[in-house]
């Protein structure tokens, strides 16, 4: 734009790219001992509560949800907490999609000079009336909501995460709902995907 005579000086001339090389990441692979402990916890829980373990992906996500909240599977009462989460979801099933669901939200916010992405977990109440699907979060760091249409498994509508609202679409079945969308925000773009399990 400076070459074209539209601006007098480049406002980004002094901005340097941030180097992320050598920065410690909080994510890492499990050690052999941690992996063995997690597998033993899952096997023990499944043997004690087979009625809650019909959906293996839900059990795994519920464990990840509790770990994300800071609970270790080695801690006292971790199996009781997992049972509590799964019972809430199991007991709330009213119809094809109605009830409480566990979700994971992954998002990326991109600006002109930077990009940031992260994820979080929560629970949400899903309601299907006629062909209108609504989702309202019941637990989780920011407010998450969705309103749209449901037609033969396909879902289309508006997703809200905190103060950001974007168009999204996806699919829904009796055990999983997957939504994704992207939209323009005042200083860039916002992309998000929500995966609900029960």
trRosetta pair geometry for C-beta under 8 A, 3 or more apart (Angstrom, degrees):
i j d omega theta_ij theta_ji phi_ij phi_ji
1 4 5.6 -59 -147 42 36 109
1 6 4.4 -71 -174 61 91 120
1 7 5.0 45 123 12 112 107
1 10 7.8 134 61 -101 92 77
2 5 7.7 48 177 -68 32 22
2 6 7.5 -91 -76 52 24 73
2 7 5.6 -59 -85 72 65 89
2 8 7.6 -7 -127 122 89 12
2 9 6.8 22 -110 -140 124 17
2 10 5.2 -64 -38 -57 138 87
7 10 7.2 108 99 -83 127 41
7 11 7.6 -74 167 -20 150 92
9 13 7.0 -71 167 -5 91 136
10 13 4.3 105 89 -49 106 99
12 15 4.8 -53 -162 26 70 123
12 112 8.0 -116 -89 136 138 123
12 113 7.0 -174 -131 -84 119 121
15 113 6.0 -68 162 -133 150 145
18 114 7.4 28 18 -106 128 105
19 22 7.8 22 136 32 108 97
20 23 4.9 -66 -167 17 65 131
25 28 7.1 144 94 -60 96 76
30 34 4.0 -134 -169 95 98 117
30 35 4.4 130 109 -60 128 82
30 38 6.7 -59 -145 1 162 139
31 34 4.6 93 49 8 77 103
31 35 6.9 -144 89 -6 38 87
32 35 5.8 -56 -146 38 29 111
32 36 6.3 28 156 -18 64 108
33 36 5.9 -54 -146 37 29 110
33 37 6.3 30 154 -20 63 109
34 37 5.7 -56 -146 38 30 113
34 38 6.3 30 155 -19 65 107
35 38 5.8 -54 -147 36 30 110
35 39 6.4 29 155 -16 64 107
36 39 5.8 -55 -146 39 30 110
36 40 6.3 31 155 -19 64 108
37 40 5.8 -55 -147 37 29 111
37 41 6.4 33 152 -22 63 105
37 73 6.7 147 136 89 98 115
37 74 6.2 -14 173 -73 138 103
38 41 5.6 -51 -148 33 32 114
38 42 6.5 31 154 -17 65 104
38 63 7.6 107 -157 165 101 145
38 73 5.9 103 -110 48 66 158
39 42 5.8 -53 -147 36 32 110
39 43 6.3 30 156 -17 65 108
40 43 5.8 -54 -144 39 30 110
40 44 6.1 30 157 -19 64 109
41 44 5.9 -59 -147 38 26 110
41 45 6.2 23 157 -17 64 110
41 63 7.7 125 112 -129 125 133
41 73 4.3 -9 -116 168 174 128
41 74 7.8 -100 -72 -68 132 50
41 78 7.3 -31 -152 105 133 130
41 79 7.4 -151 -164 -77 90 93
42 45 5.9 -59 -146 38 28 109
42 46 6.1 25 158 -18 65 110
42 59 7.0 105 -142 140 97 124
42 60 7.7 12 -116 -88 133 72
42 63 7.1 -45 -86 -62 95 158
43 46 5.9 -56 -144 38 27 110
43 47 6.4 25 157 -18 63 108
44 47 6.0 -58 -149 36 28 109
44 48 6.4 16 157 -10 64 112
44 79 7.4 -73 110 -99 109 136
45 48 6.0 -66 -147 43 29 104
45 49 6.0 -30 173 34 69 108
45 53 7.3 138 121 -75 89 129
45 59 7.4 160 108 -162 130 124
45 79 5.5 -164 -98 -132 99 99
45 82 6.3 -29 -137 97 147 146
45 83 7.8 -154 -152 -62 105 86
46 49 7.0 -80 -125 63 21 69
46 50 6.4 55 176 -94 64 63
46 53 4.6 107 -125 -130 81 174
46 59 7.3 36 -80 -156 95 166
47 50 7.2 3 -139 -56 20 92
48 79 7.4 30 66 -177 149 136
49 52 4.4 -11 150 30 114 114
49 53 6.2 118 103 -24 80 103
49 83 6.0 -166 -82 -109 162 102
49 86 7.5 111 140 86 144 148
50 53 5.6 -73 -143 42 38 110
51 54 7.6 -15 -175 -33 32 99
51 90 7.8 81 135 -157 90 157
52 59 7.5 111 127 -89 86 103
52 83 6.7 179 -3 -131 175 68
52 86 4.3 76 -173 138 125 137
52 87 6.8 -53 -105 -67 130 63
52 90 5.9 -92 -119 -49 80 149
53 56 6.9 37 179 -89 83 59
53 59 5.3 22 -128 -64 80 143
53 86 8.0 -8 -67 -159 56 156
55 58 3.9 54 100 7 115 116
55 59 6.9 161 93 -14 64 81
55 175 5.6 179 -107 -159 138 127
55 197 6.7 175 141 178 140 107
55 198 7.2 92 35 111 163 30
56 59 5.6 -53 -150 36 38 112
56 60 6.3 36 153 -17 68 106
57 60 5.8 -54 -147 40 32 111
57 61 6.2 30 155 -17 66 109
57 176 7.6 5 91 -82 146 121
57 197 5.8 -136 115 -132 101 146
58 61 5.7 -57 -144 41 30 109
58 62 6.1 33 156 -22 65 106
58 86 7.2 108 136 -119 112 95
58 89 7.1 -163 -172 113 132 159
58 102 6.6 122 -149 40 84 129
58 175 7.5 -102 -45 -172 120 99
58 197 4.5 -170 -95 144 79 120
58 198 6.2 60 -111 -152 137 10
59 62 5.7 -53 -146 35 28 112
59 63 6.6 30 153 -18 62 103
59 82 7.8 49 -152 -179 76 120
59 86 7.0 13 -101 -94 71 134
60 63 5.8 -54 -153 34 31 111
60 64 6.5 29 150 -16 65 106
61 64 5.5 -53 -146 39 36 112
61 65 6.1 45 150 -27 66 103
61 102 5.7 146 119 115 120 132
61 104 6.5 -119 -149 -33 114 118
61 121 7.7 162 175 -127 88 125
61 197 5.3 117 40 43 156 146
62 65 5.4 -46 -146 31 33 118
62 66 6.6 30 155 -15 63 102
62 82 5.8 106 131 -148 118 84
62 85 5.0 157 -154 107 116 134
62 86 5.8 -1 -116 -64 171 89
62 89 7.9 -119 -86 1 126 144
62 102 6.0 -103 -82 -98 76 171
63 66 5.9 -55 -151 38 31 107
63 67 6.3 30 151 -17 65 107
63 73 6.7 11 -156 -80 108 120
63 82 6.4 8 -85 -114 69 126
64 67 5.6 -54 -144 40 33 111
64 68 6.1 39 153 -24 66 105
64 104 7.6 -2 104 -86 130 131
64 121 7.0 162 113 -72 88 146
65 68 5.7 -53 -148 33 27 114
65 69 6.6 22 151 -14 61 106
65 85 6.9 159 86 -159 135 159
65 102 6.1 -91 -54 -163 155 124
65 104 7.8 -127 -80 -77 90 90
65 121 4.2 -168 -121 159 84 158
66 69 5.6 -56 -149 39 34 110
66 71 4.3 -53 167 60 93 125
66 73 7.8 99 98 -73 124 73
66 78 6.9 122 146 -155 146 88
66 81 5.9 120 -128 119 135 122
66 82 6.2 -73 -28 -81 156 79
66 85 6.9 -130 -60 -19 107 153
67 70 7.6 98 -177 -37 32 7
67 71 6.3 -93 -85 68 34 67
67 72 7.2 61 -117 -103 79 38
67 73 7.2 -27 -77 -33 102 89
68 120 7.3 146 167 -147 141 52
68 121 5.1 123 67 11 153 125
69 121 7.5 -84 -44 66 89 123
71 75 6.1 -115 -167 43 73 138
71 78 5.7 151 161 -117 112 93
71 81 6.1 -105 -161 89 166 161
72 75 4.4 109 64 -22 88 101
72 78 6.6 -87 94 -81 48 142
73 78 5.1 162 -136 145 38 157
74 78 7.2 70 42 -7 18 151
75 78 4.9 110 65 -47 80 109
77 80 4.8 -52 -159 41 68 118
77 81 5.9 72 142 -25 85 98
78 81 5.7 -52 -148 36 34 112
78 82 6.4 35 153 -18 65 105
79 82 5.7 -52 -147 38 33 112
79 83 6.3 37 152 -21 64 105
80 83 5.6 -52 -147 36 31 114
80 84 6.4 38 151 -24 64 104
81 84 5.5 -49 -149 31 33 116
81 85 6.7 32 153 -17 64 102
82 85 5.9 -53 -151 35 33 109
82 86 6.3 23 156 -10 66 111
83 86 5.9 -62 -144 45 29 106
83 87 5.9 32 158 -23 67 110
84 87 5.9 -53 -140 36 25 111
84 88 6.6 30 157 -23 60 104
85 88 6.0 -55 -155 29 28 112
85 89 6.8 20 152 -11 62 106
85 102 7.1 53 169 -83 112 128
85 123 7.8 -153 -150 -72 91 132
86 89 5.8 -57 -151 40 35 108
86 90 5.9 33 154 -19 70 112
87 90 5.5 -55 -136 42 31 111
87 91 5.7 23 166 -15 68 113
88 91 6.4 -58 -136 41 20 103
88 92 6.4 16 161 -21 57 117
88 100 5.6 -51 141 87 90 155
88 123 7.4 -7 113 -147 134 158
89 92 6.2 -67 -149 33 24 109
89 93 7.7 43 154 -43 58 88
89 99 7.1 87 -163 145 56 116
89 100 5.2 -119 -107 95 55 97
89 101 6.7 76 -133 -110 107 28
89 102 6.1 -44 -83 -26 142 95
89 123 7.6 -131 -76 -135 95 118
89 198 4.9 -159 -180 -139 115 89
90 93 6.6 -39 -171 -6 34 110
90 198 7.9 168 -74 -180 44 90
92 98 8.0 -126 149 133 84 71
92 99 3.8 132 121 -158 92 92
92 100 4.0 71 55 11 164 94
92 125 7.9 -111 177 -120 144 80
93 98 7.5 111 -159 87 41 70
93 99 4.6 -23 -93 -72 38 161
93 198 6.9 151 -80 147 101 133
94 98 4.1 -47 60 98 108 121
94 99 5.5 170 5 -63 80 90
95 98 4.5 53 38 22 91 112
95 99 7.9 -178 36 -27 55 96
95 128 6.9 -120 89 58 122 109
96 128 6.6 -45 72 53 99 151
96 174 5.6 -94 -164 -101 68 90
97 126 5.4 -90 154 130 91 124
97 127 7.8 107 106 -167 97 8
97 128 4.4 76 62 -20 120 131
97 133 6.8 -38 120 -124 157 107
97 150 7.4 -122 -1 -128 164 167
97 172 6.2 16 -106 162 132 133
97 174 7.1 -121 -75 -117 60 50
97 177 7.4 72 -142 -65 113 124
98 126 6.4 -156 -124 98 30 77
98 127 5.6 34 -117 -120 87 51
98 128 5.9 -115 -56 27 80 83
99 125 7.5 -119 141 -144 20 63
99 126 6.4 -4 57 54 50 91
99 198 6.4 113 97 -158 122 164
100 123 5.7 8 -175 177 103 115
100 124 7.2 157 -151 81 59 34
100 125 5.9 -35 -95 -96 65 63
100 126 7.7 153 -106 14 15 80
100 138 6.9 -46 -128 22 104 147
100 198 7.2 141 96 -111 54 127
101 123 6.8 163 83 -156 41 66
101 124 5.4 -22 61 63 91 85
101 125 7.9 154 17 -100 79 15
101 126 5.3 35 -6 -14 123 122
101 135 7.9 -48 44 -133 128 110
101 177 6.9 -3 -160 23 167 117
101 196 4.1 24 151 -173 142 111
101 197 6.5 143 -168 63 92 28
101 198 4.7 -86 -114 -51 74 112
102 121 7.1 -7 -177 -171 91 103
102 122 7.8 172 -155 95 54 33
102 123 5.6 -38 -101 -101 55 77
102 196 7.0 145 76 -155 41 60
102 197 5.3 -28 67 64 94 84
102 198 6.7 146 16 -81 78 64
103 121 6.9 163 88 -154 52 57
103 122 5.7 -15 61 66 94 76
103 123 7.1 145 14 -111 81 24
103 124 5.6 17 -6 3 129 117
103 137 7.8 -95 42 -107 133 94
103 140 7.6 -23 67 -77 103 145
103 144 7.1 -136 86 105 148 159
103 194 5.5 -5 -170 -171 127 95
103 195 6.4 156 -151 80 71 44
103 196 4.5 -31 -91 -95 94 70
103 197 7.5 157 -88 15 44 66
104 119 6.1 10 178 -180 94 119
104 120 7.6 177 -152 90 58 31
104 121 5.4 -28 -100 -99 69 75
104 194 7.4 164 81 -150 44 51
104 195 5.3 -6 54 56 91 96
105 119 6.3 169 88 -153 51 68
105 120 5.6 -9 57 58 98 76
105 121 7.7 176 17 -89 74 26
105 122 7.3 4 -4 18 111 107
105 140 7.7 74 8 -165 125 143
105 144 6.2 -148 -61 -104 148 144
105 161 6.6 149 -174 -116 150 132
105 192 6.3 -11 -170 -167 96 108
105 193 7.3 166 -151 84 51 45
105 194 5.1 -14 -101 -101 79 80
106 117 7.2 21 178 -179 83 106
106 118 7.7 -155 -145 107 57 30
106 119 4.4 -25 -98 -96 68 104
106 192 7.0 160 86 -153 50 56
106 193 5.1 -3 57 55 96 93
107 117 6.3 -168 99 -142 47 71
107 118 6.6 -8 59 58 83 63
107 119 7.2 149 14 -92 67 51
107 161 6.6 -167 -81 116 150 169
107 190 6.9 -10 -170 -173 109 86
107 191 6.6 162 -154 89 59 55
107 192 4.2 -12 -103 -102 92 86
107 193 7.7 -174 -76 22 53 56
108 115 6.5 3 -176 -178 101 101
108 116 7.1 168 -152 89 57 40
108 117 3.8 -20 -99 -92 79 107
108 190 7.5 166 86 -153 52 44
108 191 4.7 0 55 56 95 103
108 192 7.7 -169 24 -72 59 50
109 115 7.1 172 89 -154 49 54
109 116 5.2 -8 58 62 94 90
109 117 7.3 173 18 -78 60 54
109 185 7.5 -29 -143 36 97 147
109 188 6.6 98 173 84 72 128
109 189 7.6 177 -153 90 45 49
109 190 5.3 -8 -108 -107 74 79
110 114 7.8 -166 -150 103 48 45
110 115 4.5 -7 -111 -111 75 95
110 188 4.8 -151 99 165 59 130
110 189 4.9 1 56 55 104 90
110 190 7.7 -164 24 -74 70 35
110 191 7.6 32 -5 0 106 102
111 114 5.2 15 55 56 107 73
111 115 7.0 -165 27 -76 64 48
111 187 5.2 -7 -123 137 104 100
111 188 4.0 -116 -100 -45 46 144
112 187 7.4 -89 -7 176 91 80
112 188 6.5 -139 -30 -85 57 103
120 140 6.2 112 130 -163 116 97
120 141 5.2 -75 -167 19 159 117
120 142 7.5 111 62 18 155 86
121 140 6.7 -138 111 -112 39 95
122 137 5.2 2 138 -150 142 117
122 138 7.5 159 165 58 98 56
122 139 5.0 -174 -157 97 80 64
122 140 2.3 -23 -94 -69 139 118
122 141 7.3 -122 -69 12 119 57
122 144 6.3 152 66 17 148 133
123 137 7.1 116 84 -159 42 69
123 138 5.0 -41 98 61 94 101
123 139 4.6 37 34 39 93 102
123 140 7.0 -173 25 -37 46 97
124 135 5.1 24 157 -175 137 95
124 136 6.3 164 -160 82 89 32
124 137 4.7 -55 -97 -101 90 49
124 138 6.0 161 -112 4 28 81
124 140 7.7 -8 -60 -10 86 135
124 144 6.3 -77 -87 87 129 112
124 196 6.8 -74 51 -114 121 122
125 135 7.3 160 80 -152 47 50
125 136 5.3 -13 56 62 95 87
125 137 8.0 149 15 -127 70 7
125 138 5.5 82 -25 -44 93 116
126 133 7.1 -14 -168 -168 94 92
126 134 7.4 162 -153 86 48 50
126 135 5.2 -12 -102 -102 75 81
126 177 7.1 161 -113 -13 153 156
126 196 6.9 93 -57 175 139 161
127 133 7.4 159 85 -153 50 46
127 134 4.9 -9 60 59 97 96
127 135 7.9 -176 23 -76 67 38
128 131 7.9 -13 -170 -134 92 22
128 132 7.3 160 -152 81 50 47
128 133 5.2 -13 -102 -101 80 74
128 134 8.0 -179 -78 23 37 65
128 150 5.9 -36 -132 30 113 156
129 132 5.5 -19 67 61 79 97
129 134 7.8 -1 15 7 98 107
131 149 5.5 19 137 -158 99 84
131 150 5.4 -151 -168 62 66 70
131 151 5.9 33 -162 -75 128 75
132 147 7.4 -5 -175 -166 97 81
132 148 7.6 171 -151 96 60 24
132 149 6.5 -46 -102 -104 50 55
132 150 7.3 167 -105 13 2 91
133 146 7.1 -16 117 116 95 107
133 147 7.5 169 89 -147 58 36
133 148 5.7 -17 61 70 96 72
133 149 6.9 90 14 -177 91 8
133 150 4.3 90 -37 -39 118 115
133 155 5.9 -49 47 -130 155 111
133 157 7.1 -146 68 -13 95 150
133 172 7.1 178 -117 -24 159 165
134 145 7.6 -16 -173 -170 80 91
134 146 6.8 169 -153 88 39 65
134 147 5.2 5 -110 -105 81 76
135 144 7.2 -39 126 126 110 89
135 145 6.0 166 91 -154 72 45
135 146 4.0 26 40 41 112 100
135 147 7.7 -144 28 -60 67 47
135 177 7.9 -173 -79 110 139 158
135 196 7.6 -126 -126 -68 140 150
136 144 7.9 145 -160 89 29 61
136 145 5.2 7 -106 -112 59 95
137 140 4.9 -72 -172 34 137 124
137 142 8.0 88 46 102 164 51
137 143 5.8 -178 44 -154 122 47
137 144 4.0 86 -45 47 127 85
137 145 6.7 -101 -3 -62 82 63
140 143 7.9 130 82 -100 104 19
140 144 6.0 -10 84 2 152 116
142 161 5.9 68 103 177 133 72
142 162 3.9 -51 -167 -66 138 93
143 160 7.0 -17 115 120 98 106
143 161 7.5 166 87 -154 58 33
143 162 6.0 122 46 -93 78 37
144 159 7.8 -18 -166 -173 80 90
144 160 7.0 161 -155 90 35 66
144 161 5.5 4 -109 -109 76 71
144 194 7.0 138 -174 -109 134 139
145 159 7.4 163 89 -158 48 48
145 160 4.5 0 58 55 91 108
146 157 6.0 101 178 92 86 127
146 158 7.0 174 -147 89 56 49
146 159 5.0 -14 -100 -106 91 68
146 160 7.2 -166 -72 20 43 71
146 168 7.4 -67 -128 60 113 127
146 179 6.5 -104 -112 -104 153 175
146 194 7.5 -138 -51 53 136 158
147 157 5.4 -148 99 176 43 137
147 158 5.8 -4 58 56 82 91
148 155 5.8 92 97 179 129 81
148 156 5.2 -157 -178 97 128 39
148 157 1.6 -119 -76 -41 114 131
148 158 6.4 163 -66 16 96 53
148 168 7.8 -109 -49 72 155 80
149 155 7.2 173 85 -146 48 49
149 156 5.6 -6 52 58 91 85
149 157 6.3 155 10 -63 57 100
150 153 7.9 45 -172 -63 84 5
150 154 7.4 159 -153 80 46 45
150 155 5.4 -11 -101 -98 72 80
150 172 6.2 -43 -132 43 114 140
151 154 5.4 -24 69 61 78 94
153 171 5.5 4 159 -156 89 91
153 172 6.1 -163 -154 60 51 62
153 173 6.6 12 -132 -76 100 70
154 169 7.2 -8 -178 -174 90 104
154 170 7.8 163 -158 93 54 33
154 171 6.1 -41 -105 -104 47 69
154 172 8.0 167 -96 19 2 81
155 169 6.4 160 92 -160 62 56
155 170 4.9 -15 63 68 109 77
155 171 6.4 174 12 -98 93 14
155 172 5.1 74 -39 -18 125 110
155 177 7.0 35 -10 -156 159 101
155 179 6.4 -67 97 -92 130 97
156 168 7.7 -174 -146 98 47 48
156 169 4.5 -8 -104 -109 74 95
157 167 7.7 -159 120 -147 24 62
157 168 6.7 -15 71 63 59 78
157 169 7.7 125 17 -91 50 56
158 165 5.8 8 -180 -175 111 103
158 166 7.2 161 -153 83 67 29
158 167 6.1 -48 -100 -100 64 50
158 168 7.2 107 -135 21 19 83
159 165 7.1 166 85 -151 45 55
159 166 5.6 -18 61 64 93 79
159 167 7.7 85 17 -177 83 7
159 168 4.4 23 -11 7 120 137
159 179 6.1 147 -78 143 135 136
159 181 5.4 170 25 27 127 141
159 192 6.5 -146 115 82 144 129
159 194 6.8 -177 -140 -4 139 131
160 164 7.0 158 -153 84 57 47
160 165 4.7 -19 -99 -99 82 82
161 164 5.3 -15 65 64 81 99
161 192 5.8 169 -14 -104 149 166
164 183 7.5 163 174 69 98 123
164 185 6.1 -39 -127 -95 110 129
164 190 5.3 -93 -176 139 147 174
165 183 7.4 -34 106 70 47 169
166 181 4.4 157 119 124 113 123
166 182 6.4 -123 -175 132 141 7
166 183 3.3 -155 -122 -6 98 128
166 190 6.0 -144 -57 89 137 107
166 192 6.7 145 45 28 140 110
167 181 5.5 -172 96 -150 44 128
167 183 6.2 124 21 -78 72 112
168 179 5.0 61 141 175 134 100
168 180 5.9 -176 -152 95 106 23
168 181 2.8 -91 -87 -46 85 124
168 192 7.4 -60 -88 76 137 94
169 179 7.2 -166 112 -142 13 72
169 180 7.4 -27 64 60 54 65
169 181 7.0 112 8 -80 53 91
170 177 6.8 82 117 174 132 72
170 178 4.7 -156 -168 100 123 61
170 179 3.8 -115 -8 -97 148 47
170 180 6.0 117 -78 10 105 67
170 194 7.9 -94 -42 63 165 84
171 177 7.4 -161 99 -145 47 50
171 178 5.7 11 52 52 78 96
172 176 7.5 -164 -145 101 46 50
172 177 4.3 1 -113 -111 88 87
172 178 7.7 -169 -77 25 51 57
173 176 5.4 21 51 52 99 76
173 177 7.6 -165 31 -72 52 53
175 197 6.8 6 163 -151 74 68
175 198 6.2 -140 -145 65 53 66
176 195 7.1 -20 -162 -170 97 85
176 196 6.7 150 -157 83 45 65
176 197 5.7 -7 -103 -102 76 67
177 194 7.6 -9 110 113 95 97
177 195 7.5 162 84 -156 56 39
177 196 4.0 6 52 50 99 116
178 193 7.3 -7 -170 -174 82 99
178 194 7.5 169 -151 88 38 58
178 195 5.4 0 -108 -110 77 75
178 196 7.6 -146 -65 27 39 72
179 193 6.8 169 91 -154 53 54
179 194 4.6 2 58 54 101 99
179 195 8.0 -165 29 -72 63 38
179 196 7.9 36 3 -6 99 102
180 191 7.7 7 -174 -176 92 86
180 192 6.9 -170 -143 98 57 50
180 193 4.1 -11 -101 -105 94 87
180 194 7.5 -173 -74 21 50 61
181 191 7.4 -170 99 -145 44 54
181 192 6.1 -3 58 58 78 84
181 193 8.0 156 17 -84 53 52
182 189 6.3 8 -176 178 98 113
182 190 7.0 170 -151 88 55 48
182 191 4.5 -12 -103 -102 91 81
182 192 7.8 164 -83 19 49 59
183 189 7.0 168 89 -154 32 72
183 190 5.7 -15 62 59 79 92
184 188 7.8 -154 -151 122 61 25
184 189 6.0 -49 -105 -103 48 70
184 190 7.9 108 -156 18 5 82
185 188 6.1 0 61 64 93 58
185 189 6.7 143 17 -121 84 16
185 190 5.0 60 -23 -18 124 113
